[in-house]
Amino acid sequence: MSSYNAFAKYYDTLTQNVDYPARADYFNKLIQKFGNGGKLLLDLACGTGSLSREFAKKGYDVIGIDSSYEMLGCAMGNTSPELGIQYIRQTMQGLDLYGTIDACVCALDSINHITAKNVLQKGFSRVSLFLDPEGVFIFDVNTLYKQQVILANNTFVYDYENVYCVWQNTFSPESATTRIELDFFEYDTESGAYYRQEEAFEERAYSHEELAEMLDNAGLRIMACFEGDTMDSVKDNTQRAVYITKKK
């Protein structure tokens, strides 16, 4: 499994297209609609903390959890102490909290990064264990359509002021996984040379049936499933699906 060492350094640059305030607004509406009204929120796989900070600004007491030291280092460095966010290094399947949470959000296709079904099953079970009986667990996933059609075996190039990135995908239909290989080239102003770093990881597309079965096994039920950032039903060409779940 990747430690996301190089990826963490450039993550915020590569996700400039994500409107975090709008994304937090969307999740907040779902939490208000389906949740228990509480304010203790777990940002699971919080990455560099961009979404955690937006939730904290909305008055949530935020716990940010990620498995990557590098991601958490960026998160802590970018977070004002006044926001009161508690960052902890844990895996989803090793989630261990002191008490129950009112809401859990796992965003930006973090679920897809767990490619072993038994590991994801354990992760869902751990979230269920610490979720308040009336709390809500919301997560998004990249769909099989996105893996097959958008990512597929395509190569993307991103040219930013501080870094040049080549993003190569290799899709395996048998396992519904995409291997993502990243090459970062950062310009060194002193030497005039480019410094190269590499990163590689995999994403797995889970079918609705697979997710529903694992959630059911974890004692969770699906309340709704929407196309990303909307209240619309998921379509055949939906790229990101959002699941809203509660305890059975």
VOPAGU-2260 file (C-alpha; in pm, 1 decimal, decimal comma):
REM VOPAGU-2260
SITE   aa  ch    i         X         Y         Z
SITE  MET   A    0       0,0       0,0       0,0
SITE  SER   A    1     122,6     349,4     -83,5
SITE  SER   A    2     223,0     576,7     201,9
SITE  TYR   A    3     112,4     871,8     -13,2
SITE  ASN   A    4     447,6    1034,9      57,6
SITE  ALA   A    5     484,7    1228,9    -267,3
SITE  PHE   A    6     107,8    1242,8    -322,6
SITE  ALA   A    7      56,8    1424,9       8,2
SITE  LYS   A    8     300,1    1698,7     -92,5
SITE  TYR   A    9     108,0    1780,4    -409,9
SITE  TYR   A   10    -242,1    1670,0    -308,2
SITE  ASP   A   11    -383,2    2018,5    -255,0
SITE  THR   A   12    -245,3    2130,4    -590,5
SITE  LEU   A   13    -402,0    1834,4    -771,2
SITE  THR   A   14    -740,0    1889,0    -604,1
SITE  GLN   A   15    -767,9    2259,8    -681,4
SITE  ASN   A   16   -1082,0    2177,8    -878,1
SITE  VAL   A   17   -1261,4    2059,6    -562,8
SITE  ASP   A   18   -1479,8    2330,5    -410,7
SITE  TYR   A   19   -1438,9    2230,9     -46,0
SITE  PRO   A   20   -1676,6    2493,9      98,9
SITE  ALA   A   21   -1949,0    2380,5    -142,8
SITE  ARG   A   22   -1873,6    2014,8     -71,8
SITE  ALA   A   23   -1899,1    2079,9     302,5
SITE  ASP   A   24   -2229,3    2263,3     247,0
SITE  TYR   A   25   -2362,7    1960,5      60,9
SITE  PHE   A   26   -2258,4    1711,1     326,2
SITE  ASN   A   27   -2390,3    1941,7     597,7
SITE  LYS   A   28   -2734,3    1943,6     433,7
SITE  LEU   A   29   -2733,0    1563,8     427,8
SITE  ILE   A   30   -2624,0    1547,3     791,3
SITE  GLN   A   31   -2900,4    1787,7     893,3
SITE  LYS   A   32   -3158,7    1590,0     695,7
SITE  PHE   A   33   -3061,9    1240,8     807,5
SITE  GLY   A   34   -2859,6    1290,0    1127,4
SITE  ASN   A   35   -2931,6    1328,7    1497,4
SITE  GLY   A   36   -2854,9    1699,7    1527,6
SITE  GLY   A   37   -2526,9    1638,1    1711,5
SITE  LYS   A   38   -2200,6    1813,7    1632,5
SITE  LEU   A   39   -1929,7    1550,4    1687,2
SITE  LEU   A   40   -1809,1    1463,7    1337,0
SITE  LEU   A   41   -1548,4    1217,2    1216,0
SITE  ASP   A   42   -1375,4    1303,6     888,4
SITE  LEU   A   43   -1254,0     958,5     789,1
SITE  ALA   A   44    -952,2     951,4     555,2
SITE  CYS   A   45    -925,1    1326,4     604,2
SITE  GLY   A   46    -613,3    1367,3     389,5
SITE  THR   A   47    -469,5    1717,4     417,2
SITE  GLY   A   48    -767,7    1834,6     621,5
SITE  SER   A   49    -931,7    2066,0     368,0
SITE  LEU   A   50   -1280,2    1927,0     434,8
SITE  SER   A   51   -1216,0    1895,3     809,0
SITE  ARG   A   52   -1146,9    2266,9     829,4
SITE  GLU   A   53   -1468,4    2352,5     646,0
SITE  PHE   A   54   -1670,4    2135,9     885,2
SITE  ALA   A   55   -1503,4    2300,5    1184,9
SITE  LYS   A   56   -1596,1    2643,7    1047,1
SITE  LYS   A   57   -1958,6    2525,6    1046,5
SITE  GLY   A   58   -1944,7    2456,6    1418,3
SITE  TYR   A   59   -1870,0    2084,7    1417,3
SITE  ASP   A   60   -1631,4    1929,1    1667,6
SITE  VAL   A   61   -1409,6    1748,9    1419,3
SITE  ILE   A   62   -1191,5    1441,6    1450,8
SITE  GLY   A   63    -977,6    1387,7    1141,9
SITE  ILE   A   64    -838,8    1040,0    1085,8
SITE  ASP   A   65    -599,3     924,4     815,7
SITE  SER   A   66    -354,0     637,3     776,7
SITE  SER   A   67     -81,1     853,2     620,5
SITE  TYR   A   68     172,2    1037,1     835,5
SITE  GLU   A   69     247,3    1261,6     539,3
SITE  MET   A   70    -116,3    1358,6     484,2
SITE  LEU   A   71    -167,9    1429,4     854,1
SITE  GLY   A   72     150,7    1635,3     863,7
SITE  CYS   A   73       9,5    1857,0     589,9
SITE  ALA   A   74    -327,7    1870,2     766,4
SITE  MET   A   75    -180,9    1983,4    1096,9
SITE  GLY   A   76      44,3    2235,9     925,3
SITE  ASN   A   77    -251,0    2388,7     741,7
SITE  THR   A   78    -494,4    2398,4    1034,7
SITE  SER   A   79    -532,4    2685,6    1278,1
SITE  PRO   A   80    -539,3    2568,3    1643,3
SITE  GLU   A   81    -850,6    2781,9    1694,1
SITE  LEU   A   82   -1049,7    2534,9    1483,1
SITE  GLY   A   83    -994,8    2270,2    1750,2
SITE  ILE   A   84    -957,8    1977,1    1509,9
SITE  GLN   A   85    -810,1    1659,6    1655,7
SITE  TYR   A   86    -602,7    1467,4    1401,6
SITE  ILE   A   87    -526,7    1099,9    1465,2
SITE  ARG   A   88    -336,6     843,8    1261,1
SITE  GLN   A   89    -552,2     532,6    1222,7
SITE  THR   A   90    -677,5     309,3     946,2
SITE  MET   A   91   -1048,1     272,2     876,5
SITE  GLN   A   92   -1038,5     -95,5     969,9
SITE  GLY   A   93    -847,8     -10,3    1288,2
SITE  LEU   A   94   -1077,6     274,5    1391,5
SITE  ASP   A   95   -1077,0     309,8    1770,1
SITE  LEU   A   96   -1246,7     605,2    1939,3
SITE  TYR   A   97   -1324,5     695,1    2301,1
SITE  GLY   A   98   -1697,5     717,6    2241,4
SITE  THR   A   99   -1968,5     752,7    1981,1
SITE  ILE   A  100   -1981,5    1007,3    1699,7
SITE  ASP   A  101   -2284,8    1188,0    1560,8
SITE  ALA   A  102   -2170,6    1185,8    1199,3
SITE  CYS   A  103   -1898,8    1028,1     989,5
SITE  VAL   A  104   -1799,4    1151,3     644,8
SITE  CYS   A  105   -1558,6     966,2     416,3
SITE  ALA   A  106   -1512,2    1169,5      98,7
SITE  LEU   A  107   -1311,2    1207,4    -222,1
SITE  ASP   A  108   -1321,7     838,1    -320,8
SITE  SER   A  109   -1128,1     725,6     -12,8
SITE  ILE   A  110   -1342,0     410,6       0,6
SITE  ASN   A  111   -1210,0     313,1    -344,0
SITE  HIS   A  112    -854,8     314,0    -209,2
SITE  ILE   A  113    -942,3      11,3       4,6
SITE  THR   A  114    -911,4    -262,0    -256,4
SITE  ALA   A  115    -956,0    -566,2     -30,8
SITE  LYS   A  116   -1322,6    -639,6      31,5
SITE  ASN   A  117   -1263,3    -798,5     372,2
SITE  VAL   A  118   -1071,4    -490,1     486,0
SITE  LEU   A  119   -1351,3    -258,2     374,2
SITE  GLN   A  120   -1604,4    -482,5     548,3
SITE  LYS   A  121   -1412,6    -444,9     872,3
SITE  GLY   A  122   -1393,0     -70,1     816,8
SITE  PHE   A  123   -1769,4     -40,9     780,3
SITE  SER   A  124   -1812,6    -248,0    1096,0
SITE  ARG   A  125   -1580,2     -20,3    1293,3
SITE  VAL   A  126   -1767,9     290,2    1179,6
SITE  SER   A  127   -2096,4     125,7    1278,0
SITE  LEU   A  128   -1955,5      39,4    1620,2
SITE  PHE   A  129   -1875,6     401,7    1703,3
SITE  LEU   A  130   -2175,5     562,2    1532,7
SITE  ASP   A  131   -2450,5     699,9    1756,6
SITE  PRO   A  132   -2774,4     497,6    1720,9
SITE  GLU   A  133   -2932,2     795,8    1542,2
SITE  GLY   A  134   -2612,4     916,8    1376,7
SITE  VAL   A  135   -2532,0     916,6    1006,2
SITE  PHE   A  136   -2245,7     776,6     798,3
SITE  ILE   A  137   -2197,7     939,0     457,4
SITE  PHE   A  138   -1940,4     839,1     198,9
SITE  ASP   A  139   -1877,9     879,9    -171,4
SITE  VAL   A  140   -1729,3     640,6    -425,2
SITE  ASN   A  141   -1600,4     656,3    -778,0
SITE  THR   A  142   -1832,4     437,5    -983,5
SITE  LEU   A  143   -1745,5     154,5   -1218,3
SITE  TYR   A  144   -1843,0     387,2   -1503,7
SITE  LYS   A  145   -1573,2     633,5   -1399,6
SITE  GLN   A  146   -1316,1     356,1   -1368,4
SITE  GLN   A  147   -1402,4     202,9   -1704,7
SITE  VAL   A  148   -1468,4     513,4   -1913,7
SITE  ILE   A  149   -1312,7     822,5   -1756,6
SITE  LEU   A  150   -1000,1     683,2   -1592,7
SITE  ALA   A  151    -977,9     366,1   -1804,5
SITE  ASN   A  152    -626,9     335,5   -1951,5
SITE  ASN   A  153    -594,9     708,3   -2003,3
SITE  THR   A  154    -305,3     938,2   -1925,2
SITE  PHE   A  155    -359,0    1288,7   -1788,2
SITE  VAL   A  156    -107,0    1570,8   -1767,0
SITE  TYR   A  157    -132,6    1852,2   -1512,2
SITE  ASP   A  158      91,7    2155,3   -1551,4
SITE  TYR   A  159      89,2    2382,7   -1247,4
SITE  GLU   A  160     322,0    2661,4   -1148,0
SITE  ASN   A  161     494,4    2454,8    -881,5
SITE  VAL   A  162     472,4    2103,5   -1026,0
SITE  TYR   A  163     424,3    1908,5   -1348,6
SITE  CYS   A  164     236,7    1579,8   -1306,2
SITE  VAL   A  165     186,3    1285,4   -1540,9
SITE  TRP   A  166    -105,7    1066,0   -1424,9
SITE  GLN   A  167    -126,1     721,4   -1588,3
SITE  ASN   A  168    -412,8     476,4   -1535,2
SITE  THR   A  169    -428,7     103,7   -1601,6
SITE  PHE   A  170    -772,3     -52,7   -1562,5
SITE  SER   A  171    -816,5    -424,9   -1489,1
SITE  PRO   A  172   -1175,9    -529,5   -1567,7
SITE  GLU   A  173   -1140,1    -866,9   -1393,4
SITE  SER   A  174   -1081,2    -704,6   -1054,2
SITE  ALA   A  175   -1250,5    -369,3   -1128,5
SITE  THR   A  176    -932,9    -196,5   -1014,7
SITE  THR   A  177    -736,1      91,2   -1159,0
SITE  ARG   A  178    -364,4     120,6   -1097,8
SITE  ILE   A  179    -266,6     485,3   -1083,5
SITE  GLU   A  180      95,4     583,5   -1141,7
SITE  LEU   A  181     198,2     941,5   -1077,5
SITE  ASP   A  182     519,8    1111,5   -1183,7
SITE  PHE   A  183     581,9    1451,9   -1026,8
SITE  PHE   A  184     838,4    1693,7   -1167,2
SITE  GLU   A  185     917,8    1991,7    -946,1
SITE  TYR   A  186    1138,7    2271,0   -1075,3
SITE  ASP   A  187    1439,3    2360,8    -860,2
SITE  THR   A  188    1504,8    2731,9    -905,9
SITE  GLU   A  189    1857,5    2708,3    -765,8
SITE  SER   A  190    1988,9    2432,3    -992,6
SITE  GLY   A  191    1754,5    2489,4   -1284,2
SITE  ALA   A  192    1677,3    2117,1   -1288,9
SITE  TYR   A  193    1356,7    1920,7   -1235,6
SITE  TYR   A  194    1325,0    1699,8    -928,6
SITE  ARG   A  195    1124,4    1383,2    -993,3
SITE  GLN   A  196     911,8    1185,5    -746,9
SITE  GLU   A  197     692,8     882,4    -809,5
SITE  GLU   A  198     378,6     748,7    -645,5
SITE  ALA   A  199     154,7     452,7    -724,8
SITE  PHE   A  200    -165,6     315,2    -575,0
SITE  GLU   A  201    -483,2     132,7    -673,8
SITE  GLU   A  202    -853,1     211,1    -662,3
SITE  ARG   A  203   -1131,6     -45,6    -673,9
SITE  ALA   A  204   -1483,7      13,4    -800,8
SITE  TYR   A  205   -1747,2    -157,6    -586,4
SITE  SER   A  206   -2092,4    -229,9    -723,5
SITE  HIS   A  207   -2400,5    -103,7    -541,2
SITE  GLU   A  208   -2483,6    -463,8    -452,0
SITE  GLU   A  209   -2140,0    -522,0    -299,3
SITE  LEU   A  210   -2160,1    -204,9     -91,9
SITE  ALA   A  211   -2516,4    -280,0      19,7
SITE  GLU   A  212   -2417,8    -628,8     134,8
SITE  MET   A  213   -2115,7    -506,5     330,7
SITE  LEU   A  214   -2313,3    -225,4     491,0
SITE  ASP   A  215   -2588,0    -468,9     589,0
SITE  ASN   A  216   -2329,2    -702,0     741,7
SITE  ALA   A  217   -2201,5    -405,1     943,3
SITE  GLY   A  218   -2548,3    -326,4    1077,1
SITE  LEU   A  219   -2602,0     -27,7     850,7
SITE  ARG   A  220   -2885,3      49,4     610,7
SITE  ILE   A  221   -2880,6     273,2     305,5
SITE  MET   A  222   -3114,8     569,3     349,3
SITE  ALA   A  223   -3040,3     725,4      10,9
SITE  CYS   A  224   -2791,3     717,8    -274,3
SITE  PHE   A  225   -2736,7    1029,8    -483,7
SITE  GLU   A  226   -2529,7    1146,5    -775,3
SITE  GLY   A  227   -2238,8    1346,6    -636,6
SITE  ASP   A  228   -2322,5    1693,2    -499,1
SITE  THR   A  229   -2690,7    1660,7    -595,0
SITE  MET   A  230   -3012,9    1508,0    -469,5
SITE  ASP   A  231   -3059,0    1327,6    -801,2
SITE  SER   A  232   -3072,3     951,6    -841,8
SITE  VAL   A  233   -2762,2     768,9    -960,0
SITE  LYS   A  234   -2755,1     715,1   -1337,1
SITE  ASP   A  235   -2563,9     480,0   -1566,0
SITE  ASN   A  236   -2309,4     753,6   -1638,3
SITE  THR   A  237   -2274,6     881,7   -1281,8
SITE  GLN   A  238   -1907,5     925,2   -1194,1
SITE  ARG   A  239   -1940,3     973,5    -817,9
SITE  ALA   A  240   -2211,6     825,2    -598,2
SITE  VAL   A  241   -2290,1     943,4    -245,5
SITE  TYR   A  242   -2428,2     696,7      10,3
SITE  ILE   A  243   -2618,8     804,4     321,1
SITE  THR   A  244   -2642,3     529,5     581,6
SITE  LYS   A  245   -2769,1     481,9     936,0
SITE  LYS   A  246   -2775,7     200,7    1187,0
SITE  LYS   A  247   -3046,2     -61,0    1141,3
